Amino acid sequence: MTIETNRKDLASTRIAADEATPLESGQCRLRVDHFALTMNNITYGVFGDMLRYWDVFPASDSPSEWGRIPTWGFAEIVESKCEDVAIGERLFGFLPMGEETIITPGKIDDRGLSDIAPHRVGLAGAYNRYQKASTDPTYHADREAQQMVLYPLFFTSFVIDDFLTDNEDFGASQVVVSSASSKTAIGVAYLAKQRGIKTVGLTSNGNREFVESLEVFSEVVVYEDVNEIAKVPSAYVDIAGNQDLLRAVHAHLDGVLSHSMVVGNTNWDHVATDTSELAAPRPEFLFAPTQISKRTKEWGRDELDRRIGTAWSNYSEWCDSWIEFSQAAGNDEVLAVYETLISGRPDPKQGFICSIHPGTNT
């Protein structure tokens, strides 16, 4: 069983009853043990065509209409026709919302492997790569939930902060971040605080108390009060994807906004009511793998891993003070989580750990 989503209407889902497919030479079968669902997965659906997320796990039929949104999770190799990959190996990486998936391992080394199946050729390397739990220095069996829910989002936060740092914050004295209650935004604020840059978190009135309680944003402003943001040199990190909010921020900071970065779309179903011309600068989409590739060349993979690992270790421990994990097992419970996320009203403290296998727990 695998949950599939209508590519043009993310609120529409179906259950695909996958037939048992025999392995071909060089392939492996992965049992999907559990995976995280966050607003980040909704963003994958929103940008599925532009960034080829729909290509990662093609739908069982009608792939131009239906797709399988990738998630981050843990799986175990239960069948192998690849001599370099052993049964029982535990992997962390992109997985469908399903019971199993088949990959074609390549680029195998001590750290992990990549899926080199034809439908994934040309995708960013990070989205094809699977990390071996047995050799991951940051892996802890009792912290798989933190890794699934937080690490992919923190990785994006790290890249956002590093991109800003790499460009000297575009001359800004403050970074304005929308969807401040999202885990990606929280990571951005946490890292910015470490290096002393002011952050302004934009959030709903309902989430304001939670965002303020984290004490990582320098200032918290509700969406209706955008005009209260100090008019000083600023960079904008757009995680909400709300076009009316984007225009309001640009209009208010007209003349002092030096960079506008598009990261996510937590307000995926928002229909803009403001059609006025957007004040400069033109928003630019941040594609994390591009910045990671740049840093890999400059720093080397080991140094990049060391920096991310150190930052992640500190951040993960800090998150223990506020995050709460919830379990969902079986199609109905997982779909209920998905519907909560698609509604745009999840509890920001919650981290959802899911499994299509009924009764599975982490």
LINBEL-V489056 format. One record per residue. SS is DSSP state (helix for helix, strand for strand, loop for the rest). PHI is phi in radians with two decimals (* if undefined). OMEGA is omega as a letter, one per 30 degrees, with the letter a starting at -180 (* if undefined). Layout:
SS/PHI/OMEGA + SS/PHI/OMEGA
This chain:
loop/*/l + strand/-2.50/l + strand/-1.42/l + strand/-2.06/a + strand/-2.16/l + strand/-1.20/a + loop/-1.15/a + loop/-1.76/l + strand/-2.49/a + strand/-1.12/l + strand/-1.42/a + strand/-1.71/a + strand/-2.28/l + strand/-2.61/l + strand/-1.84/l + strand/-1.71/l + loop/-1.57/a + loop/-1.21/l + loop/-1.37/l + loop/-1.13/a + loop/-1.83/l + loop/-1.09/l + loop/-1.28/l + loop/-1.67/l + loop/-0.98/l + loop/1.59/a + strand/-1.72/l + strand/-2.37/l + strand/-1.80/l + strand/-1.87/l + strand/-1.50/a + strand/-1.36/a + strand/-1.34/l + strand/-2.79/a + strand/-2.56/l + strand/-1.70/l + strand/-2.12/l + loop/-2.42/l + helix/-1.09/l + helix/-1.05/l + helix/-1.19/l + helix/-1.14/l + helix/-1.07/l + helix/-1.01/l + helix/-1.19/a + helix/-1.07/a + loop/-1.74/a + loop/-1.02/l + loop/-1.35/a + loop/-1.12/a + loop/-1.93/l + loop/1.12/l + helix/-1.13/l + helix/-1.19/a + helix/-1.39/a + loop/-1.11/l + loop/-2.30/a + strand/-1.02/l + loop/-1.15/a + loop/-1.13/l + loop/-2.68/a + loop/0.87/a + loop/-1.14/l + loop/-1.36/a + loop/-1.84/a + strand/-2.04/a + strand/-2.59/l + loop/-2.01/a + loop/-1.17/l + loop/-1.20/l + strand/-2.27/l + strand/-1.85/a + strand/-2.94/a + strand/-1.97/l + strand/-2.46/l + strand/-2.14/l + strand/-1.31/a + strand/-1.91/l + strand/-2.68/a + strand/-2.47/l + loop/-2.08/l + loop/-2.08/a + loop/-1.14/a + loop/-1.64/a + loop/-2.20/a + loop/-1.63/l + loop/-1.08/a + loop/1.73/l + loop/-1.15/l + strand/-1.73/a + strand/-2.19/l + strand/-2.08/l + strand/2.99/l + strand/-1.19/l + strand/-2.46/l + loop/-1.40/l + loop/-1.41/a + strand/-2.62/a + loop/-1.52/a + strand/-2.74/l + strand/-2.70/l + strand/-1.96/l + strand/-2.18/l + strand/-2.03/a + strand/-1.12/l + strand/-2.68/a + loop/0.87/a + loop/-1.44/l + loop/-2.53/a + loop/-1.11/a + loop/-1.51/a + strand/3.01/a + strand/-2.70/l + strand/-2.08/l + strand/-1.58/a + loop/-1.86/l + loop/-1.02/a + helix/-0.92/a + helix/-1.26/l + helix/-1.89/l + loop/-1.11/l + loop/1.62/l + loop/-1.27/l + loop/-0.99/a + helix/-0.95/a + helix/-1.10/a + helix/-1.52/l + helix/-1.83/a + strand/-1.60/l + strand/-2.12/a + strand/-1.57/l + strand/-1.33/l + loop/-1.07/a + loop/-1.18/a + loop/-2.14/a + loop/-1.41/a + loop/-1.15/a + loop/-1.66/a + loop/-1.37/l + loop/-2.40/a + helix/-0.97/a + helix/-1.48/l + helix/-2.20/l + helix/-1.11/a + helix/-1.06/l + helix/-1.07/a + helix/-1.15/a + helix/-1.20/a + helix/-1.36/a + helix/-1.69/a + helix/-1.07/l + helix/-1.03/l + helix/-1.26/l + helix/-1.14/l + helix/-1.00/l + helix/-1.13/l + helix/-1.04/l + helix/-1.05/a + helix/-1.16/l + helix/-1.02/a + helix/-1.11/a + helix/-1.18/l + helix/-1.11/l + helix/-1.12/l + helix/-1.07/a + helix/-1.05/a + loop/-1.93/l + helix/0.89/l + helix/0.99/l + helix/0.96/l + helix/1.35/a + loop/-1.43/l + loop/-1.77/l + strand/-2.59/l + strand/-1.99/l + strand/-1.72/a + strand/-2.19/l + loop/-1.50/a + loop/0.92/a + loop/-1.08/l + loop/-1.45/l + loop/-1.25/a + helix/-1.19/l + helix/-1.18/l + helix/-1.13/l + helix/-1.07/l + helix/-1.09/l + helix/-1.06/a + helix/-1.14/l + helix/-1.04/a + helix/-1.22/l + helix/-1.10/l + helix/-1.10/a + helix/-1.08/a + loop/-1.84/l + loop/1.40/l + loop/-1.71/a + strand/-1.20/l + strand/-2.21/l + strand/-2.03/a + strand/-1.65/l + strand/-1.71/a + strand/-2.65/l + loop/-1.35/l + helix/-1.08/a + helix/-1.17/a + helix/-1.74/a + helix/-1.04/a + helix/-1.05/l + helix/-1.09/a + helix/-1.08/l + helix/-1.13/a + helix/-1.15/a + helix/-1.25/l + loop/1.01/l + loop/-1.96/l + loop/-1.44/l + loop/-1.18/a + strand/-2.67/l + strand/-2.12/a + strand/-2.23/l + strand/-1.38/a + helix/-0.99/a + helix/-1.24/a + helix/-1.97/a + helix/-0.92/a + helix/-1.17/l + helix/-1.49/l + loop/-1.14/l + loop/-1.03/a + loop/-1.52/l + loop/-2.20/l + loop/-0.85/a + strand/-2.39/l + strand/-2.11/a + strand/-1.98/l + strand/-1.94/a + strand/-1.66/l + loop/-1.79/a + loop/-1.22/a + loop/1.31/l + loop/-1.46/a + helix/-1.20/l + helix/-1.15/l + helix/-1.13/l + helix/-0.99/l + helix/-1.12/a + helix/-1.12/l + helix/-1.13/a + helix/-1.08/a + helix/-1.15/a + helix/-1.17/a + loop/-1.73/l + loop/-0.98/l + loop/1.71/l + loop/-2.13/l + strand/-1.49/a + strand/-1.67/l + strand/-2.70/l + strand/-2.23/a + strand/-1.91/l + strand/-1.70/a + loop/-2.07/a + loop/-2.45/a + loop/-2.67/a + loop/-1.23/l + loop/-1.71/a + loop/-1.03/a + loop/-1.78/a + loop/-1.24/l + loop/-1.87/a + loop/-1.11/l + loop/-1.85/l + loop/-1.64/a + loop/-1.94/l + loop/-1.16/a + loop/-1.14/a + loop/-1.36/l + loop/-1.17/l + loop/-1.08/g + loop/-1.52/l + loop/-1.27/l + loop/-1.07/l + strand/-2.15/a + strand/-1.31/l + loop/-1.64/l + loop/-1.78/a + helix/-0.91/a + helix/-1.00/l + helix/-1.16/l + helix/-1.19/l + helix/-1.12/l + helix/-1.08/l + helix/-1.09/a + helix/-1.23/l + helix/-1.08/l + helix/-1.22/a + helix/-1.39/a + helix/-1.78/a + loop/1.58/a + helix/-1.10/a + helix/-1.13/a + helix/-1.21/l + helix/-1.08/l + helix/-1.06/a + helix/-1.11/a + helix/-1.15/l + helix/-1.14/a + helix/-1.07/l + helix/-1.14/l + helix/-1.09/a + helix/-1.14/a + helix/-1.02/a + helix/-1.16/a + helix/-1.15/a + helix/-1.03/l + helix/-1.13/l + helix/-1.12/a + helix/-1.11/l + loop/-1.03/a + loop/-1.34/a + loop/-2.39/a + loop/-1.37/l + strand/-2.24/a + strand/-1.77/l + strand/-2.14/a + strand/-1.77/l + strand/-2.42/a + strand/-2.25/a + loop/1.62/a + helix/-0.95/a + helix/-1.10/a + helix/-1.19/l + helix/-1.17/l + helix/-1.09/l + helix/-1.11/l + helix/-1.11/l + helix/-1.02/l + helix/-1.14/l + helix/-1.10/l + helix/-1.20/a + helix/-1.16/l + loop/-1.27/a + loop/1.38/a + loop/-2.21/l + loop/-1.30/l + loop/-1.23/a + loop/-1.08/l + loop/-1.36/a + strand/-1.41/l + strand/-2.16/a + strand/-1.69/l + strand/-1.89/a + strand/-2.16/l + strand/-2.64/l + loop/-1.31/l + loop/-1.24/a + loop/-1.05/l + loop/1.31/a + loop/-1.48/l + loop/-2.21/l + loop/-1.38/*
